[in-house]
Amino acid sequence: MPFTTQRKVRFQHCDPAGIVFYPRYYEMLNSVVEDYFAEVVGHDFNRLHVTSRTGVPTARIETDFHAPSRLGETLDFELTIRDVGRTSLAIRTTVHCGGKPRLTCDATLVFVDLDSGRPLPWPEAMRCHFAIES
């Protein structure tokens, strides 16, 4: 089942024309990933980074921008799991506003030990939450 959430386009996200400046989308996308891990996987970023000294950096990202988003709009984010590897997680996040597509982002996250920087196998306590969507 996809993870869904919303984000309001704020002044901080926009360029002087009131349109989302594309790097700000990546900040929003990362916040969606952070919420997914907290709400679905049960491992918030504090637990991952501070307590466990692990993380999920993005190893690959590809984004198609379909239409601009503007100040004050509410964006609908839908994160789905595409594939689960031994140490990686392929996700797709789609963003819509009023049912109209704004962007599609395919990314690969890797579970890593923050001290060594080396990939780690997903713990079963996390892996069991990764439901692959077709």
Helices and strands as residue ranges (DSSP letters): E 3-8, G 11-13, H 22-36, I 37-41, H 45-45, I 46-51, E 54-55, E 58-65, E 74-84, E 88-97, E 100-110, E 112-113, H 124-127
